Amino acid sequence: MALYEKQSRIRTGLGVPPFPTKEGKIMGVGWAELPQEIIELISKKLTIYFDYLRFRCVCRSVPETPLHLPPQFPLLMLSPKSFLDPSTNKLHHLNLPLSSSHRTRICGSSYGWLVILHEISEVRLLNPITCVTLSLPSLYTLPKFVRKRLKCNSNSFLNKVVLSSSPSLSSDFVAFAILNSSALAFYRKGHDSWVLFNVNGYHVWMDVVSKNNLFYAVSMEGTIAVCDVEGPRVSVIETTNSVNLGNQIYYVVFSGEDMLLVSSYQTAWFLILKMNWNTLKWEKIQTLGGKMLFLESRSSFSFSATDFARCPTKLIYFTNDVSSKDELGIFSLGYPIWVTPSL
């Protein structure tokens, strides 16, 4: 094909009036009819998930899962149909297959997937971008002495679930759960049941985070349970200082290699503590070193501010659905839940 004709096809695909060919005929071609090398070139220039998804709708030869996209600014899920991008103030309209029943609850947001609990015991994963769903084993696969608490606690028994990796990018992923604030369990892809960790003593687990195939659960007093699904085995680390701060809200997040414990009092102020693994002590810090925190009871994570040059370099973006009213704010040192767009 002559270079002149190839340019004509590209301009037509982009919605630009086509050039006539040497024979004087007008050539028209849709996106899907572009040469494959041009399709691949265009797809690699896209940097936003929603743009990539739209492009794939008209060019099915584009890989289903992009591996080249940079970190995506988290979206705030306002309802099953509305997702806000705070970096652009744009509202994206989706139609998630979520039941409006009060017996359906979101228990986590991890690697772009929502964790849905329905009717006390049924757990599934939902990707809000692609609407792909994955069913996890029922909570009734837990040991009998744990199952007895299910009906007593209704659908509040499952506090939170985090994933070890994205189910769409990994052939093997683990879902880790906090149960009734007092028990820890996990499910591994391909297995047919949840497995309970054997943790000595009684602890009130506040939050959990995943890092390098390990799960770190933190109690109200700052005790850390390092859980490894291989075995499985758990190591309970008693810290050298207590961080019991009463009725404040706790968030656990890894910022780079630093494990942070962030406490909030009615979102009026935030206290940030970093774990010193040498002294096993929670230490107060004043700066995040160019990091941005996104905090919410079901999903907390950290990004480098340099990844989002167009955004204000605030320190903490947070939502609060624990108090009597939902809150969204930026602390500069319902449904509100952070979601990192992922296919």
C-alpha positions in Angstrom: 0.0 0.0 0.0 1.3 3.4 -0.9 2.3 5.7 2.0 -0.3 8.3 0.7 -3.1 5.7 1.0 -2.0 4.6 4.4 -2.1 8.2 5.7 -5.6 8.5 4.2 -6.8 5.5 6.2 -5.4 6.8 9.4 -7.1 10.2 9.0 -10.4 8.6 8.1 -10.2 6.3 11.2 -9.7 9.4 13.4 -12.7 11.1 12.0 -10.8 13.5 9.7 -12.1 13.9 6.2 -10.1 11.4 4.0 -7.7 12.4 1.3 -8.5 11.2 -2.2 -6.3 8.4 -3.6 -4.2 8.8 -6.7 -7.2 7.4 -8.7 -9.3 10.2 -7.3 -11.5 7.9 -5.2 -12.4 8.7 -1.6 -11.4 6.0 0.8 -13.3 5.4 4.0 -12.3 3.0 6.7 -13.4 2.4 10.3 -11.2 2.0 13.4 -11.4 -1.8 13.3 -10.1 -1.8 9.6 -6.9 0.0 10.4 -3.7 -1.9 9.9 -2.8 -3.9 13.0 0.5 -2.1 13.4 -1.3 1.3 13.5 -3.8 -0.1 16.0 -1.0 -1.2 18.3 0.7 2.1 18.0 -2.4 4.0 18.9 -3.2 1.8 21.8 0.2 2.3 23.3 -0.3 6.0 23.2 -3.4 5.8 25.4 -2.7 6.5 29.1 -6.2 6.5 30.7 -8.1 3.3 31.3 -11.4 4.7 30.1 -9.8 5.8 26.8 -8.3 2.4 26.4 -11.6 0.7 27.1 -13.4 2.8 24.6 -10.7 2.1 22.0 -11.0 -1.6 22.6 -14.8 -1.5 22.0 -14.1 -0.6 18.4 -10.8 -2.5 17.9 -11.2 -5.9 19.4 -7.7 -6.9 18.4 -6.3 -4.7 21.1 -5.2 -6.7 24.1 -7.8 -7.1 26.7 -5.5 -6.3 29.6 -3.1 -3.3 29.0 0.3 -3.6 30.6 1.7 -0.2 29.6 -0.6 2.1 31.4 0.8 4.4 34.1 -0.7 4.5 37.7 -4.3 5.7 37.5 -5.6 8.4 39.8 -8.2 6.7 42.1 -11.9 7.2 41.4 -14.4 7.8 44.1 -17.4 5.6 43.8 -20.4 7.8 44.8 -23.1 5.2 43.7 -23.2 2.1 41.6 -23.7 4.4 38.6 -21.4 7.3 39.4 -17.6 7.5 39.7 -15.8 10.8 40.3 -12.3 11.5 39.1 -11.1 14.1 41.6 -8.1 14.9 39.4 -10.3 16.2 36.6 -13.6 16.7 38.4 -15.2 14.5 35.8 -18.0 12.2 36.6 -18.0 8.8 34.9 -21.3 7.0 34.5 -21.3 3.2 34.8 -24.1 0.7 35.5 -22.8 -1.8 38.0 -24.8 -5.0 38.6 -25.2 -4.3 42.3 -28.3 -5.1 44.2 -30.0 -2.3 46.1 -30.8 -4.7 48.9 -29.7 -3.7 52.4 -28.3 -7.2 52.6 -25.7 -6.4 49.9 -22.5 -4.6 51.1 -19.1 -3.6 49.8 -16.4 -5.0 52.0 -13.3 -3.9 50.2 -11.7 -2.4 47.1 -8.4 -3.9 46.0 -6.4 -3.7 42.8 -9.4 -2.2 41.1 -11.9 -4.9 42.2 -14.8 -4.5 44.6 -15.5 -7.1 47.2 -19.2 -7.7 47.5 -21.0 -9.5 50.3 -24.6 -10.6 49.7 -27.0 -12.3 52.0 -24.6 -12.8 55.0 -22.3 -15.3 53.4 -22.0 -15.0 49.7 -18.8 -13.3 48.5 -17.9 -12.2 45.0 -15.4 -9.9 43.3 -16.6 -7.3 40.8 -14.5 -5.2 38.4 -16.4 -1.9 38.0 -14.7 -1.1 34.7 -15.3 -4.3 32.9 -18.2 -5.7 35.0 -16.5 -9.0 35.2 -17.5 -11.0 38.4 -15.8 -13.8 40.2 -17.4 -15.9 42.9 -15.5 -16.8 46.1 -16.5 -19.6 48.4 -19.3 -19.1 50.9 -18.4 -18.0 54.4 -20.2 -21.1 55.5 -17.1 -23.0 54.4 -15.4 -21.6 57.6 -15.0 -23.9 60.7 -18.2 -24.5 62.6 -17.3 -22.5 65.7 -16.8 -19.4 63.4 -20.0 -20.0 61.4 -22.1 -19.8 64.5 -21.5 -16.1 64.6 -22.6 -15.4 61.1 -26.4 -15.1 61.6 -25.9 -13.3 64.9 -23.9 -10.6 63.2 -26.0 -10.4 60.0 -23.9 -9.0 57.1 -21.5 -7.1 59.4 -19.6 -10.3 60.1 -17.2 -9.8 57.2 -15.4 -6.6 58.1 -12.9 -6.2 55.2 -11.3 -8.2 52.4 -8.0 -7.3 50.6 -6.4 -9.1 47.6 -2.8 -10.1 47.1 -2.9 -9.2 43.4 -5.2 -8.4 40.6 -7.3 -11.4 39.6 -7.1 -10.3 35.9 -3.3 -10.1 35.9 -2.3 -13.0 38.2 -2.9 -16.7 37.7 -2.9 -17.1 41.5 -4.3 -14.6 43.9 -5.3 -14.6 47.6 -8.3 -12.9 49.3 -7.6 -12.1 53.0 -10.5 -11.3 55.4 -11.1 -9.8 58.8 -14.0 -11.6 60.4 -16.1 -10.0 63.2 -12.9 -7.9 64.1 -11.5 -10.9 66.0 -10.6 -13.6 63.4 -8.4 -13.7 60.2 -9.0 -16.0 57.2 -8.0 -16.4 53.6 -9.1 -17.9 50.3 -6.7 -19.0 47.6 -7.7 -19.1 44.0 -8.6 -22.7 43.0 -9.5 -23.8 46.5 -13.1 -24.4 47.6 -13.1 -23.0 51.1 -11.9 -20.2 53.4 -9.0 -21.1 55.8 -8.8 -19.7 59.3 -5.5 -18.5 60.7 -4.7 -19.8 64.2 -3.8 -16.6 66.1 -3.0 -16.9 69.8 -4.8 -14.5 72.2 -7.7 -12.1 71.7 -7.2 -9.1 69.4 -9.5 -6.5 67.9 -8.3 -6.3 64.3 -8.8 -2.8 62.8 -7.3 -3.0 59.4 -5.2 -5.2 57.0 -2.9 -4.5 54.1 -1.1 -6.7 51.6 2.6 -6.4 50.7 4.9 -8.8 48.9 2.5 -11.8 49.3 2.2 -11.2 53.0 -0.7 -9.7 54.9 -0.3 -7.4 57.8 -3.3 -7.1 60.1 -3.1 -4.4 62.9 -5.1 -4.4 66.1 -6.6 -1.6 68.1 -3.4 -1.6 70.3 -1.0 -1.5 67.4 -0.2 -5.2 67.5 0.8 -6.6 64.1 -0.1 -10.1 62.7 2.1 -11.0 59.8 0.2 -13.7 57.9 1.7 -16.0 55.3 -0.7 -18.2 53.4 2.0 -20.7 52.7 1.6 -23.2 55.6 -0.4 -21.2 56.6 1.4 -19.5 59.4 1.1 -16.2 61.4 3.6 -14.3 63.5 2.2 -11.9 66.1 4.4 -8.9 66.7 3.9 -7.1 70.0 5.1 -3.5 69.5 7.1 -1.7 72.2 4.5 1.1 72.5 0.7 1.1 72.6 -1.2 3.2 70.1 -4.7 2.7 71.6 -6.4 6.0 70.7 -9.9 5.3 71.8 -12.7 5.7 69.3 -10.6 7.1 66.5 -10.6 5.7 63.0 -7.6 3.6 62.0 -6.1 3.1 58.5 -3.1 0.9 57.6 -1.3 1.5 54.4 2.1 0.9 52.9 3.8 4.0 51.5 6.7 2.6 49.5 8.4 0.3 51.9 7.1 2.2 55.0 4.2 0.7 56.9 2.0 3.5 58.1 -0.8 3.6 60.7 -3.0 6.6 60.3 -5.6 7.6 62.9 -8.3 10.1 62.4 -10.5 11.8 65.0 -13.8 12.8 63.3 -11.6 13.8 60.2 -10.7 17.0 62.1 -7.0 15.9 62.4 -4.8 13.0 61.4 -1.9 11.3 63.2 0.5 9.4 61.1 2.7 6.7 62.6 5.4 4.7 60.9 6.6 1.3 62.1 10.2 1.1 63.0 11.0 -2.5 62.4 14.3 -2.3 64.3 12.8 -1.1 67.5 9.2 -2.5 66.9 7.9 0.9 67.7 5.2 3.1 66.1 6.9 6.5 65.5 5.2 9.8 64.7 6.2 11.4 61.4 5.5 14.9 60.0 5.9 14.3 56.3 5.1 11.7 53.7 8.1 12.4 51.5 6.2 13.3 48.3 3.6 10.6 48.7 -0.2 10.9 48.6 -2.5 8.8 50.8 -6.0 7.7 49.8 -7.9 6.6 52.9 -11.2 4.8 53.4 -12.3 2.0 55.7 -12.5 -0.5 52.8 -9.6 0.7 50.7 -6.4 2.6 51.5 -3.3 3.1 49.4 -0.5 5.4 48.6 0.9 6.9 45.4 3.8 9.1 44.5 2.7 12.7 43.9 5.0 12.8 40.8 2.8 10.2 39.2 0.0 12.8 39.0 1.6 16.1 38.0 -1.7 17.7 37.2 -3.1 17.2 40.7 -2.6 19.3 43.8 0.1 17.8 46.0 -2.0 17.4 49.0 -1.1 14.7 51.4 -4.3 12.8 52.3 -7.5 12.3 50.4 -10.1 10.7 52.6 -13.7 9.6 52.9 -15.5 8.9 56.1 -18.7 6.7 56.2 -18.4 5.9 59.9 -19.9 9.0 61.4 -23.4 10.1 61.1 -22.7 11.7 57.7 -20.6 10.8 54.7 -17.6 13.0 54.2 -15.1 13.6 51.4 -12.1 15.9 51.9 -8.5 16.7 51.4 -6.3 17.0 54.4 -3.2 19.0 53.6 -0.4 18.4 56.1 -23.4 5.2 51.8 -21.0 4.7 49.0 -17.9 6.7 49.2 -15.1 4.3 48.3 -11.8 4.6 46.5 -11.3 2.5 43.4 -8.1 2.2 41.3 -9.3 1.7 37.7 -8.0 -1.7 36.4 -8.9 -4.1 33.6 
